[in-house]
Amino acid sequence: MLETVQTCMKSSVMGKKMKITCVGGGTIGSSWALIFALKGHEVTIYDVSDDVLINSNDRIRTWLKLLLKKGFIERKQIDQTIGKINSTLSLNDAVMDADHIQESVFENLNLKKKIFDEVSLLVKPSAILASSSSGLSITEIQKVAKRPERCIIIHPINPPHLIPLVEIVPGKKTSPEVVNSVYDFMLRLGKIPIIVRKQVPGFVFNRLAAALWREALNILDEGVATVDDIDKVVYAGMGLRWAIMGPFLTYHLGGGEKGLEYFIHHIHPTFSKCWKSMRTWTVAPRAIAEKAVEGVKQMNLVKEKSYKELVEWRDDKLIELVKLLFDQRVSEDKTS
């Protein structure tokens, strides 16, 4: 049974406590460090910059204060969690005793290959080397690793400490044992993992997101709706349904008592008219991108709040949704 994020944060650690290294102290790496430390694992954050490590520590403290304010954690967990996290500028010191390495540097294939090459020479044979890549090929990355069977992608959704989903992407040489181990580990962390069974650019999450994003840009360019109204369609319409079910179940229920089969045969053909009228460009035209940027600048929230305030607003709303939706999901699972 899947744990809620809230239950996960409050519960004791299940399974073996591990030594974990987060390579890269940016937003994603810091978020991973928080997730691991909250579950009682010893965490080391590695980066090449002192400033990045200082910012990472400050970021984690800020997140912990918000989690305390929203009732996700108890006050004592702040010091306990911070006490589990160390920082270093030495890659060797960071990874040599680690059981799990989570790489979260920026999305550059050559850089990730360089890191996997270096790290694989320093770690113990049993260590798992995971990348947070959002769309690169782990098969390509593991070509440079000493033990490619221990390499895998675990793609989190930003912000990882609040969004439960992770995509697990094995490469051609990743062992089934590692896939199973990572899947179980993510469950123990309170995540909701899926396994991407065929490597494609963008995996599953970003491919679905990219399809919606392209059509959102098309609708804006054609003058059908404004940036603000397009966003409203998603968060006040689609998003409410998608928060509890995906497209398949959505359209299954849309077909009435006869379900998805009825929907596909009797309602689905209307989608063809939409598809035929949609553009299929693969690079966003500059003029459309400029319209989108200007449209966002005119949104009331963007005018009223700084970037930092917008992030805080987003995270506050996400926490409330996670508490509501995933507590309910576990309750439903118990009755099934």
C-alpha positions as CSV (number, residue, x, y, z in Angstrom):
1,M,0.0,0.0,0.0
2,L,1.3,3.5,-0.9
3,E,2.0,5.7,2.1
4,T,1.0,9.3,1.9
5,V,3.7,12.0,2.0
6,Q,2.4,13.1,5.4
7,T,2.4,9.7,6.9
8,C,5.8,9.0,5.5
9,M,7.3,12.1,7.1
10,K,5.8,11.3,10.5
11,S,6.5,7.5,10.5
12,S,9.7,5.8,11.5
13,V,12.1,4.6,8.9
14,M,11.2,1.3,7.3
15,G,14.1,-0.9,6.2
16,K,17.8,-0.4,6.3
17,K,19.2,3.1,7.1
18,M,21.6,4.0,4.4
19,K,24.3,6.4,3.6
20,I,23.2,8.5,0.6
21,T,25.0,11.1,-1.4
22,C,23.3,13.9,-3.4
23,V,25.6,15.0,-6.2
24,G,24.6,18.6,-6.9
25,G,23.2,21.0,-4.3
26,G,20.7,22.8,-6.4
27,T,16.9,22.8,-6.0
28,I,16.4,19.1,-6.9
29,G,19.5,17.8,-5.1
30,S,18.5,19.8,-1.9
31,S,14.9,18.4,-2.2
32,W,16.2,14.8,-2.5
33,A,18.5,15.4,0.5
34,L,15.5,16.6,2.6
35,I,13.4,13.5,1.6
36,F,16.2,11.1,2.5
37,A,17.1,12.8,5.8
38,L,13.4,12.9,6.9
39,K,13.4,9.1,6.7
40,G,16.5,8.9,8.9
41,H,19.1,8.2,6.3
42,E,22.6,9.8,6.5
43,V,22.9,12.3,3.7
44,T,25.9,14.0,2.2
45,I,25.5,16.8,-0.3
46,Y,28.4,17.3,-2.7
47,D,28.9,20.3,-5.0
48,V,31.9,22.2,-6.4
49,S,30.8,25.5,-4.9
50,D,30.7,26.6,-1.2
51,D,28.0,29.1,-2.1
52,V,25.8,26.4,-3.6
53,L,26.2,24.3,-0.5
54,I,25.3,27.2,1.8
55,N,22.2,28.0,-0.3
56,S,21.3,24.3,-0.2
57,N,21.4,24.3,3.6
58,D,19.3,27.5,3.8
59,R,16.8,26.1,1.3
60,I,16.3,22.9,3.3
61,R,15.8,24.9,6.5
62,T,13.1,27.0,4.8
63,W,11.3,23.9,3.6
64,L,11.4,22.3,7.0
65,K,9.8,25.4,8.6
66,L,7.0,25.3,6.0
67,L,6.5,21.6,6.6
68,L,6.3,22.3,10.4
69,K,3.9,25.2,9.8
70,K,1.6,22.9,7.8
71,G,1.7,20.1,10.3
72,F,3.7,17.6,8.2
73,I,6.4,17.3,10.7
74,E,7.0,17.9,14.4
75,R,9.4,20.6,15.7
76,K,11.9,18.0,16.9
77,Q,12.3,16.7,13.4
78,I,13.8,19.9,12.1
79,D,17.0,19.5,14.2
80,Q,17.0,15.7,13.7
81,T,16.8,16.1,9.9
82,I,19.4,18.9,9.7
83,G,21.7,16.6,11.8
84,K,21.4,13.9,9.2
85,I,22.7,16.2,6.4
86,N,26.4,17.0,5.8
87,S,28.1,18.9,2.9
88,T,31.4,18.5,1.2
89,L,33.5,19.8,-1.7
90,S,35.2,16.4,-2.0
91,L,33.6,14.0,-4.4
92,N,35.7,11.1,-3.0
93,D,34.7,11.8,0.6
94,A,31.0,12.1,-0.5
95,V,30.6,8.8,-2.3
96,M,33.2,6.3,-1.2
97,D,31.0,4.8,1.6
98,A,27.6,5.6,0.0
99,D,24.9,3.0,-0.6
100,H,23.0,5.2,-3.0
101,I,24.1,8.1,-5.1
102,Q,21.5,10.5,-6.4
103,E,23.0,12.8,-9.2
104,S,21.0,16.0,-9.8
105,V,23.3,18.3,-11.8
106,F,21.8,20.3,-14.6
107,E,20.5,18.5,-17.7
108,N,23.6,18.0,-19.8
109,L,24.5,14.6,-21.1
110,N,28.3,15.1,-21.2
111,L,28.4,16.4,-17.7
112,K,26.3,13.5,-16.4
113,K,28.5,11.0,-18.2
114,K,31.6,12.7,-16.6
115,I,30.1,12.4,-13.2
116,F,29.0,8.8,-13.6
117,D,32.5,7.9,-15.0
118,E,34.2,9.5,-12.0
119,V,31.8,8.3,-9.3
120,S,31.7,4.7,-10.6
121,L,35.5,4.5,-9.9
122,L,35.1,5.6,-6.3
123,V,32.0,3.8,-5.0
124,K,31.7,0.4,-3.4
125,P,30.5,-2.4,-5.8
126,S,27.0,-2.6,-4.1
127,A,26.2,1.1,-4.5
128,I,23.3,2.3,-6.8
129,L,24.1,5.2,-9.1
130,A,20.9,7.1,-9.9
131,S,20.4,10.2,-12.0
132,S,17.5,12.7,-11.6
133,S,17.5,13.3,-15.4
134,S,14.2,14.4,-16.8
135,G,14.7,12.9,-20.3
136,L,18.2,11.9,-21.1
137,S,19.2,8.3,-22.0
138,I,20.5,6.2,-19.0
139,T,21.7,3.7,-21.6
140,E,24.0,6.3,-23.0
141,I,25.1,7.5,-19.5
142,Q,25.8,4.0,-18.2
143,K,28.2,3.3,-21.1
144,V,30.9,5.1,-19.2
145,A,30.2,3.5,-15.8
146,K,32.3,0.8,-14.3
147,R,29.2,-1.1,-13.2
148,P,26.4,-0.2,-15.6
149,E,24.1,-2.7,-14.1
150,R,23.9,-0.5,-11.0
151,C,22.9,2.6,-12.9
152,I,19.4,3.9,-13.3
153,I,17.3,7.1,-13.6
154,I,15.0,8.2,-10.8
155,H,13.2,11.3,-12.2
156,P,11.4,13.3,-9.5
157,I,8.8,16.0,-10.2
158,N,9.6,19.5,-8.9
159,P,9.4,20.1,-6.0
160,P,10.3,16.5,-5.2
161,H,9.7,16.8,-1.4
162,L,6.0,17.6,-2.1
163,I,5.1,15.8,-5.4
164,P,4.9,12.1,-4.8
165,L,5.5,10.8,-8.4
166,V,8.9,9.5,-9.5
167,E,9.7,7.9,-12.9
168,I,12.1,4.9,-12.6
169,V,14.0,4.4,-15.9
170,P,16.3,1.5,-16.3
171,G,18.9,1.3,-19.1
172,K,19.7,-1.7,-21.3
173,K,22.2,-2.9,-18.8
174,T,20.4,-2.1,-15.6
175,S,19.8,-5.3,-13.6
176,P,16.3,-6.3,-12.6
177,E,17.5,-6.5,-9.0
178,V,18.4,-2.8,-9.0
179,V,15.0,-1.8,-10.6
180,N,13.2,-3.8,-7.9
181,S,15.4,-2.4,-5.1
182,V,14.9,1.2,-6.3
183,Y,11.1,0.7,-6.7
184,D,10.8,-0.6,-3.1
185,F,13.1,2.2,-1.8
186,M,10.9,4.8,-3.4
187,L,7.8,3.3,-1.8
188,R,9.5,3.4,1.6
189,L,10.2,7.1,1.1
190,G,6.5,7.7,0.5
191,K,6.9,8.2,-3.2
192,I,4.5,7.0,-6.0
193,P,6.9,5.3,-8.5
194,I,6.2,4.2,-12.0
195,I,8.6,2.1,-14.2
196,V,9.3,3.5,-17.7
197,R,9.5,0.3,-19.7
198,K,10.9,1.8,-22.9
199,Q,13.3,4.6,-23.2
200,V,11.8,7.6,-25.1
201,P,12.8,11.3,-24.9
202,G,11.0,12.9,-21.9
203,F,9.8,9.6,-20.4
204,V,6.1,9.7,-19.6
205,F,5.5,12.8,-17.5
206,N,7.3,15.3,-19.8
207,R,5.9,13.8,-23.0
208,L,2.3,14.3,-21.7
209,A,3.2,17.7,-20.4
210,A,4.9,18.7,-23.7
211,A,1.7,17.7,-25.7
212,L,-0.5,19.9,-23.6
213,W,2.1,22.8,-23.6
214,R,2.3,22.8,-27.4
215,E,-1.5,23.1,-27.8
216,A,-1.6,25.8,-25.1
217,L,0.9,27.8,-27.1
218,N,-1.2,27.1,-30.3
219,I,-4.4,28.3,-28.7
220,L,-2.7,31.5,-27.4
221,D,-1.2,32.2,-30.9
222,E,-4.5,31.7,-32.7
223,G,-6.2,34.2,-30.3
224,V,-8.6,31.6,-29.0
225,A,-7.9,32.5,-25.3
226,T,-5.5,34.5,-23.2
227,V,-2.6,33.1,-21.1
228,D,-4.6,33.6,-17.9
229,D,-7.7,31.9,-19.3
230,I,-5.8,28.9,-20.7
231,D,-4.3,28.4,-17.2
232,K,-7.8,28.6,-15.7
233,V,-9.0,25.8,-18.0
234,V,-6.2,23.6,-16.7
235,Y,-6.3,24.3,-12.9
236,A,-10.0,24.9,-12.6
237,G,-11.1,22.2,-15.0
238,M,-8.7,19.5,-16.1
239,G,-6.5,19.7,-13.1
240,L,-9.3,18.9,-10.6
241,R,-10.1,15.7,-12.4
242,W,-6.4,14.9,-13.0
243,A,-5.6,15.3,-9.3
244,I,-7.6,12.1,-8.6
245,M,-7.4,10.2,-11.9
246,G,-5.6,10.1,-15.2
247,P,-6.9,10.3,-18.8
248,F,-7.9,6.7,-19.1
249,L,-10.1,6.6,-16.1
250,T,-11.4,10.1,-16.9
251,Y,-12.7,9.0,-20.3
252,H,-13.9,5.6,-18.9
253,L,-16.2,7.6,-16.7
254,G,-17.0,9.9,-19.6
255,G,-18.5,6.9,-21.4
256,G,-21.2,6.4,-18.8
257,E,-22.0,2.9,-17.6
258,K,-20.5,1.3,-20.8
259,G,-17.2,2.9,-20.0
260,L,-14.2,3.6,-22.2
261,E,-15.4,1.3,-25.0
262,Y,-18.5,3.4,-25.5
263,F,-16.5,6.6,-25.2
264,I,-14.0,5.5,-27.9
265,H,-16.7,4.4,-30.4
266,H,-19.3,7.1,-29.9
267,I,-17.7,10.2,-28.4
268,H,-14.0,9.9,-29.2
269,P,-14.5,10.7,-33.0
270,T,-15.1,14.3,-32.0
271,F,-11.4,14.4,-30.9
272,S,-10.4,13.8,-34.5
273,K,-11.7,17.3,-35.4
274,C,-9.4,18.8,-32.7
275,W,-6.4,16.7,-33.8
276,K,-6.8,17.7,-37.4
277,S,-6.8,21.4,-36.5
278,M,-3.8,21.2,-34.2
279,R,-0.4,22.3,-35.4
280,T,2.4,19.8,-35.2
281,W,5.6,22.0,-35.1
282,T,8.5,20.6,-33.1
283,V,10.2,23.9,-32.2
284,A,8.2,26.7,-30.7
285,P,8.2,29.7,-33.1
286,R,9.9,32.7,-31.5
287,A,6.8,34.9,-32.0
288,I,4.6,32.5,-30.1
289,A,7.2,32.2,-27.3
290,E,7.2,36.0,-27.0
291,K,3.4,36.1,-26.7
292,A,3.6,33.5,-23.9
293,V,6.2,35.5,-22.0
294,E,4.3,38.7,-22.3
295,G,1.1,37.0,-21.3
296,V,2.6,35.6,-18.1
297,K,3.9,39.1,-17.2
298,Q,0.3,40.3,-17.4
299,M,-1.1,37.7,-15.0
300,N,-2.3,39.2,-11.7
301,L,-0.4,36.8,-9.5
302,V,2.9,37.5,-11.4
303,K,2.3,41.3,-11.0
304,E,1.5,41.0,-7.3
305,K,4.2,38.5,-6.1
306,S,7.9,38.2,-6.5
307,Y,9.3,34.9,-7.8
308,K,10.2,33.8,-4.2
309,E,6.6,34.6,-3.1
310,L,5.2,32.7,-6.0
311,V,7.2,29.6,-5.1
312,E,6.0,29.9,-1.5
313,W,2.4,30.3,-2.7
314,R,2.7,27.2,-4.9
315,D,4.3,25.1,-2.2
316,D,1.6,26.1,0.3
317,K,-1.2,25.1,-2.1
318,L,0.6,21.8,-3.0
319,I,0.9,20.8,0.7
320,E,-2.8,21.3,1.2
321,L,-3.6,19.2,-1.9
322,V,-1.2,16.4,-1.0
323,K,-2.6,16.2,2.5
324,L,-6.2,16.1,1.2
325,L,-5.8,13.9,-1.9
326,F,-3.3,11.3,-0.7
327,D,-4.8,10.8,2.7
328,Q,-8.0,10.1,0.9
329,R,-6.3,7.8,-1.6
330,V,-4.9,5.6,1.2
331,S,-8.3,5.5,2.8
332,E,-9.8,4.3,-0.5
333,D,-7.1,1.6,-0.8
334,K,-7.9,0.2,2.6
335,T,-11.5,-0.5,1.5
336,S,-10.6,-2.1,-1.8
